[in-house]
Amino acid sequence: MPTIRMFYGIIVSMFFEIGEKHNPPHVHVRYQGMKASIAIDDGALLAGETPVRQLRMLQVWIDLHKDELLTAMF
């Protein structure tokens, strides 16, 4: 899974879809040994764990780049 961004120790990765769509669209996150999946459409934590502060930073980043992320997925 390719890394698409790294900031403040957070590594953001995403699968790029070919064919069948990935529902719901999300990114995978790693931070200090923790892993999580975060929805692109609303920033919801879908699975895993990450500290609240990092989750908030990720939600802001996802919101700023939502169109790019969704375009890259399909």
N, CA, C and O atoms as CSV, one atom per row, in Angstrom:
chain,resi,resn,atom,element,x,y,z
A,1,MET,N,N,0.858,-1.164,0.000
A,1,MET,CA,C,0.000,0.000,0.000
A,1,MET,C,C,0.907,1.231,0.000
A,1,MET,O,O,1.733,1.380,0.900
A,2,PRO,N,N,0.771,2.099,-0.974
A,2,PRO,CA,C,1.656,3.260,-1.073
A,2,PRO,C,C,1.364,4.322,-0.010
A,2,PRO,O,O,0.213,4.603,0.323
A,3,THR,N,N,2.442,4.893,0.504
A,3,THR,CA,C,2.336,6.019,1.430
A,3,THR,C,C,2.059,7.269,0.616
A,3,THR,O,O,2.762,7.551,-0.355
A,4,ILE,N,N,1.035,8.022,1.009
A,4,ILE,CA,C,0.700,9.233,0.260
A,4,ILE,C,C,1.078,10.505,1.004
A,4,ILE,O,O,1.158,11.574,0.399
A,5,ARG,N,N,1.313,10.404,2.320
A,5,ARG,CA,C,1.697,11.598,3.081
A,5,ARG,C,C,2.283,11.173,4.423
A,5,ARG,O,O,1.865,10.175,5.009
A,6,MET,N,N,3.259,11.949,4.902
A,6,MET,CA,C,3.808,11.770,6.243
A,6,MET,C,C,3.904,13.146,6.877
A,6,MET,O,O,4.443,14.073,6.272
A,7,PHE,N,N,3.383,13.289,8.094
A,7,PHE,CA,C,3.519,14.545,8.827
A,7,PHE,C,C,3.360,14.286,10.320
A,7,PHE,O,O,2.534,13.470,10.730
A,8,TYR,N,N,4.150,14.980,11.128
A,8,TYR,CA,C,4.104,14.865,12.593
A,8,TYR,C,C,4.142,13.414,13.070
A,8,TYR,O,O,3.468,13.062,14.038
A,9,GLY,N,N,4.917,12.584,12.404
A,9,GLY,CA,C,5.029,11.186,12.788
A,9,GLY,C,C,3.878,10.307,12.332
A,9,GLY,O,O,3.841,9.116,12.642
A,10,ILE,N,N,2.942,10.887,11.598
A,10,ILE,CA,C,1.778,10.155,11.096
A,10,ILE,C,C,2.068,9.716,9.660
A,10,ILE,O,O,2.508,10.518,8.837
A,11,ILE,N,N,1.821,8.452,9.368
A,11,ILE,CA,C,2.001,7.928,8.012
A,11,ILE,C,C,0.621,7.605,7.453
A,11,ILE,O,O,-0.130,6.825,8.040
A,12,VAL,N,N,0.291,8.210,6.310
A,12,VAL,CA,C,-1.018,8.014,5.675
A,12,VAL,C,C,-0.816,7.214,4.389
A,12,VAL,O,O,-0.005,7.586,3.541
A,13,SER,N,N,-1.556,6.118,4.251
A,13,SER,CA,C,-1.470,5.255,3.071
A,13,SER,C,C,-2.861,5.033,2.503
A,13,SER,O,O,-3.871,5.217,3.184
A,14,MET,N,N,-2.889,4.630,1.228
A,14,MET,CA,C,-4.187,4.401,0.600
A,14,MET,C,C,-4.032,3.427,-0.557
A,14,MET,O,O,-3.067,3.499,-1.318
A,15,PHE,N,N,-4.993,2.513,-0.680
A,15,PHE,CA,C,-5.076,1.650,-1.852
A,15,PHE,C,C,-5.729,2.446,-2.971
A,15,PHE,O,O,-6.665,3.208,-2.725
A,16,PHE,N,N,-5.250,2.279,-4.186
A,16,PHE,CA,C,-5.854,2.931,-5.342
A,16,PHE,C,C,-6.673,1.884,-6.073
A,16,PHE,O,O,-6.157,0.831,-6.447
A,17,GLU,N,N,-7.941,2.174,-6.274
A,17,GLU,CA,C,-8.888,1.205,-6.815
A,17,GLU,C,C,-8.760,1.024,-8.322
A,17,GLU,O,O,-8.625,1.982,-9.083
A,18,ILE,N,N,-8.807,-0.224,-8.714
A,18,ILE,CA,C,-8.915,-0.582,-10.122
A,18,ILE,C,C,-10.050,-1.594,-10.185
A,18,ILE,O,O,-9.950,-2.687,-9.627
A,19,GLY,N,N,-11.110,-1.231,-10.857
A,19,GLY,CA,C,-12.264,-2.127,-10.921
A,19,GLY,C,C,-13.257,-1.842,-9.819
A,19,GLY,O,O,-13.807,-0.744,-9.736
A,20,GLU,N,N,-13.489,-2.838,-8.968
A,20,GLU,CA,C,-14.500,-2.715,-7.915
A,20,GLU,C,C,-14.161,-1.596,-6.932
A,20,GLU,O,O,-13.009,-1.444,-6.524
A,21,LYS,N,N,-15.172,-0.819,-6.558
A,21,LYS,CA,C,-14.962,0.318,-5.660
A,21,LYS,C,C,-14.821,-0.140,-4.215
A,21,LYS,O,O,-15.381,-1.159,-3.811
A,22,HIS,N,N,-14.067,0.629,-3.453
A,22,HIS,CA,C,-13.768,0.380,-2.046
A,22,HIS,C,C,-14.761,1.161,-1.201
A,22,HIS,O,O,-14.738,2.392,-1.223
A,23,ASN,N,N,-15.616,0.504,-0.472
A,23,ASN,CA,C,-16.624,1.215,0.324
A,23,ASN,C,C,-16.390,1.022,1.803
A,23,ASN,O,O,-16.071,-0.092,2.218
A,24,PRO,N,N,-16.529,2.034,2.607
A,24,PRO,CA,C,-16.494,3.445,2.219
A,24,PRO,C,C,-15.057,3.857,1.917
A,24,PRO,O,O,-14.123,3.243,2.433
A,25,PRO,N,N,-14.863,4.878,1.095
A,25,PRO,CA,C,-13.507,5.342,0.797
A,25,PRO,C,C,-12.810,5.772,2.092
A,25,PRO,O,O,-13.381,6.511,2.894
A,26,HIS,N,N,-11.569,5.301,2.292
A,26,HIS,CA,C,-10.854,5.617,3.520
A,26,HIS,C,C,-9.346,5.587,3.309
A,26,HIS,O,O,-8.851,5.093,2.295
A,27,VAL,N,N,-8.636,6.121,4.280
A,27,VAL,CA,C,-7.179,6.052,4.297
A,27,VAL,C,C,-6.764,5.191,5.482
A,27,VAL,O,O,-7.507,5.038,6.452
A,28,HIS,N,N,-5.568,4.635,5.383
A,28,HIS,CA,C,-4.980,3.853,6.464
A,28,HIS,C,C,-3.912,4.719,7.117
A,28,HIS,O,O,-3.160,5.412,6.433
A,29,VAL,N,N,-3.851,4.675,8.441
A,29,VAL,CA,C,-2.957,5.549,9.191
A,29,VAL,C,C,-2.130,4.718,10.166
A,29,VAL,O,O,-2.635,3.792,10.802
A,30,ARG,N,N,-0.849,5.067,10.270
A,30,ARG,CA,C,0.019,4.470,11.285
A,30,ARG,C,C,0.637,5.604,12.098
A,30,ARG,O,O,1.085,6.610,11.547
A,31,TYR,N,N,0.652,5.424,13.404
A,31,TYR,CA,C,1.253,6.421,14.288
A,31,TYR,C,C,1.720,5.715,15.561
A,31,TYR,O,O,0.910,5.156,16.300
A,32,GLN,N,N,3.014,5.743,15.810
A,32,GLN,CA,C,3.620,5.154,17.008
A,32,GLN,C,C,3.101,3.753,17.310
A,32,GLN,O,O,2.698,3.463,18.436
A,33,GLY,N,N,3.111,2.896,16.310
A,33,GLY,CA,C,2.700,1.512,16.489
A,33,GLY,C,C,1.198,1.275,16.431
A,33,GLY,O,O,0.753,0.128,16.440
A,34,MET,N,N,0.421,2.335,16.373
A,34,MET,CA,C,-1.035,2.201,16.272
A,34,MET,C,C,-1.447,2.259,14.803
A,34,MET,O,O,-0.785,2.904,13.989
A,35,LYS,N,N,-2.531,1.589,14.478
A,35,LYS,CA,C,-3.064,1.592,13.117
A,35,LYS,C,C,-4.538,1.951,13.162
A,35,LYS,O,O,-5.248,1.602,14.104
A,36,ALA,N,N,-4.988,2.654,12.125
A,36,ALA,CA,C,-6.399,3.037,12.052
A,36,ALA,C,C,-6.814,3.213,10.602
A,36,ALA,O,O,-5.979,3.415,9.720
A,37,SER,N,N,-8.111,3.133,10.371
A,37,SER,CA,C,-8.713,3.453,9.076
A,37,SER,C,C,-9.663,4.610,9.314
A,37,SER,O,O,-10.478,4.574,10.236
A,38,ILE,N,N,-9.557,5.652,8.471
A,38,ILE,CA,C,-10.368,6.851,8.645
A,38,ILE,C,C,-11.108,7.143,7.349
A,38,ILE,O,O,-10.508,7.185,6.274
A,39,ALA,N,N,-12.421,7.347,7.460
A,39,ALA,CA,C,-13.269,7.614,6.297
A,39,ALA,C,C,-12.914,8.954,5.670
A,39,ALA,O,O,-12.654,9.930,6.373
A,40,ILE,N,N,-12.905,8.992,4.342
A,40,ILE,CA,C,-12.607,10.233,3.631
A,40,ILE,C,C,-13.811,11.161,3.635
A,40,ILE,O,O,-13.646,12.377,3.738
A,41,ASP,N,N,-15.013,10.621,3.527
A,41,ASP,CA,C,-16.190,11.488,3.411
A,41,ASP,C,C,-16.485,12.298,4.667
A,41,ASP,O,O,-16.865,13.465,4.566
A,42,ASP,N,N,-16.318,11.698,5.863
A,42,ASP,CA,C,-16.660,12.440,7.083
A,42,ASP,C,C,-15.586,12.402,8.173
A,42,ASP,O,O,-15.792,12.948,9.257
A,43,GLY,N,N,-14.444,11.764,7.901
A,43,GLY,CA,C,-13.358,11.724,8.873
A,43,GLY,C,C,-13.598,10.791,10.048
A,43,GLY,O,O,-12.877,10.851,11.044
A,44,ALA,N,N,-14.602,9.930,9.945
A,44,ALA,CA,C,-14.919,9.014,11.043
A,44,ALA,C,C,-13.842,7.939,11.184
A,44,ALA,O,O,-13.282,7.469,10.194
A,45,LEU,N,N,-13.568,7.564,12.414
A,45,LEU,CA,C,-12.654,6.468,12.696
A,45,LEU,C,C,-13.402,5.165,12.430
A,45,LEU,O,O,-14.344,4.831,13.148
A,46,LEU,N,N,-12.987,4.432,11.404
A,46,LEU,CA,C,-13.682,3.207,11.002
A,46,LEU,C,C,-13.175,1.981,11.746
A,46,LEU,O,O,-13.947,1.077,12.065
A,47,ALA,N,N,-11.873,1.954,12.022
A,47,ALA,CA,C,-11.272,0.800,12.684
A,47,ALA,C,C,-9.950,1.218,13.306
A,47,ALA,O,O,-9.328,2.191,12.878
A,48,GLY,N,N,-9.533,0.483,14.306
A,48,GLY,CA,C,-8.244,0.734,14.923
A,48,GLY,C,C,-8.281,1.859,15.934
A,48,GLY,O,O,-9.333,2.222,16.462
A,49,GLU,N,N,-7.089,2.403,16.191
A,49,GLU,CA,C,-6.979,3.469,17.175
A,49,GLU,C,C,-5.874,4.447,16.803
A,49,GLU,O,O,-4.904,4.091,16.134
A,50,THR,N,N,-6.040,5.668,17.246
A,50,THR,CA,C,-5.033,6.715,17.130
A,50,THR,C,C,-5.376,7.764,18.185
A,50,THR,O,O,-6.554,7.965,18.480
A,51,PRO,N,N,-4.379,8.439,18.761
A,51,PRO,CA,C,-4.689,9.451,19.770
A,51,PRO,C,C,-5.620,10.537,19.223
A,51,PRO,O,O,-5.605,10.839,18.030
A,52,VAL,N,N,-6.422,11.114,20.106
A,52,VAL,CA,C,-7.414,12.115,19.706
A,52,VAL,C,C,-6.756,13.287,18.972
A,52,VAL,O,O,-7.283,13.747,17.959
A,53,ARG,N,N,-5.626,13.770,19.459
A,53,ARG,CA,C,-4.959,14.911,18.817
A,53,ARG,C,C,-4.583,14.586,17.369
A,53,ARG,O,O,-4.811,15.399,16.474
A,54,GLN,N,N,-4.011,13.409,17.138
A,54,GLN,CA,C,-3.629,13.011,15.785
A,54,GLN,C,C,-4.866,12.774,14.928
A,54,GLN,O,O,-4.861,13.092,13.738
A,55,LEU,N,N,-5.916,12.225,15.508
A,55,LEU,CA,C,-7.155,12.023,14.758
A,55,LEU,C,C,-7.702,13.357,14.275
A,55,LEU,O,O,-8.129,13.468,13.126
A,56,ARG,N,N,-7.696,14.364,15.128
A,56,ARG,CA,C,-8.193,15.696,14.733
A,56,ARG,C,C,-7.343,16.286,13.602
A,56,ARG,O,O,-7.878,16.866,12.657
A,57,MET,N,N,-6.009,16.135,13.704
A,57,MET,CA,C,-5.139,16.628,12.628
A,57,MET,C,C,-5.450,15.912,11.324
A,57,MET,O,O,-5.508,16.540,10.266
A,58,LEU,N,N,-5.651,14.605,11.395
A,58,LEU,CA,C,-5.977,13.823,10.202
A,58,LEU,C,C,-7.318,14.227,9.613
A,58,LEU,O,O,-7.460,14.310,8.393
A,59,GLN,N,N,-8.292,14.476,10.459
A,59,GLN,CA,C,-9.607,14.891,9.966
A,59,GLN,C,C,-9.528,16.224,9.232
A,59,GLN,O,O,-10.178,16.404,8.202
A,60,VAL,N,N,-8.741,17.158,9.751
A,60,VAL,CA,C,-8.557,18.447,9.069
A,60,VAL,C,C,-7.833,18.228,7.748
A,60,VAL,O,O,-8.226,18.787,6.724
A,61,TRP,N,N,-6.768,17.411,7.762
A,61,TRP,CA,C,-6.004,17.146,6.539
A,61,TRP,C,C,-6.895,16.479,5.486
A,61,TRP,O,O,-6.866,16.857,4.315
A,62,ILE,N,N,-7.684,15.488,5.906
A,62,ILE,CA,C,-8.586,14.801,4.976
A,62,ILE,C,C,-9.591,15.786,4.388
A,62,ILE,O,O,-9.853,15.761,3.186
A,63,ASP,N,N,-10.150,16.646,5.222
A,63,ASP,CA,C,-11.124,17.625,4.733
A,63,ASP,C,C,-10.494,18.559,3.700
A,63,ASP,O,O,-11.127,18.887,2.696
A,64,LEU,N,N,-9.258,18.985,3.937
A,64,LEU,CA,C,-8.566,19.873,2.995
A,64,LEU,C,C,-8.259,19.184,1.666
A,64,LEU,O,O,-8.214,19.839,0.625
A,65,HIS,N,N,-8.047,17.871,1.698
A,65,HIS,CA,C,-7.621,17.131,0.502
A,65,HIS,C,C,-8.675,16.137,0.012
A,65,HIS,O,O,-8.367,15.245,-0.779
A,66,LYS,N,N,-9.896,16.285,0.473
A,66,LYS,CA,C,-10.962,15.323,0.175
A,66,LYS,C,C,-11.138,15.079,-1.325
A,66,LYS,O,O,-11.196,13.930,-1.761
A,67,ASP,N,N,-11.224,16.145,-2.111
A,67,ASP,CA,C,-11.430,15.986,-3.558
A,67,ASP,C,C,-10.280,15.221,-4.201
A,67,ASP,O,O,-10.506,14.346,-5.037
A,68,GLU,N,N,-9.051,15.545,-3.817
A,68,GLU,CA,C,-7.883,14.849,-4.368
A,68,GLU,C,C,-7.897,13.372,-3.986
A,68,GLU,O,O,-7.620,12.509,-4.819
A,69,LEU,N,N,-8.217,13.083,-2.733
A,69,LEU,CA,C,-8.239,11.701,-2.265
A,69,LEU,C,C,-9.301,10.883,-2.983
A,69,LEU,O,O,-9.048,9.750,-3.392
A,70,LEU,N,N,-10.474,11.448,-3.136
A,70,LEU,CA,C,-11.551,10.722,-3.811
A,70,LEU,C,C,-11.256,10.533,-5.292
A,70,LEU,O,O,-11.582,9.490,-5.859
A,71,THR,N,N,-10.646,11.522,-5.920
A,71,THR,CA,C,-10.274,11.403,-7.332
A,71,THR,C,C,-9.213,10.326,-7.517
A,71,THR,O,O,-9.255,9.573,-8.490
A,72,ALA,N,N,-8.271,10.250,-6.595
A,72,ALA,CA,C,-7.184,9.272,-6.695
A,72,ALA,C,C,-7.687,7.846,-6.515
A,72,ALA,O,O,-7.096,6.906,-7.044
A,73,MET,N,N,-8.766,7.686,-5.777
A,73,MET,CA,C,-9.265,6.336,-5.494
A,73,MET,C,C,-9.896,5.675,-6.709
A,73,MET,O,O,-9.835,4.453,-6.847
A,74,PHE,N,N,-10.503,6.463,-7.591
A,74,PHE,CA,C,-11.291,5.853,-8.665
A,74,PHE,C,C,-10.790,6.216,-10.029
A,74,PHE,O,O,-11.353,5.777,-11.032
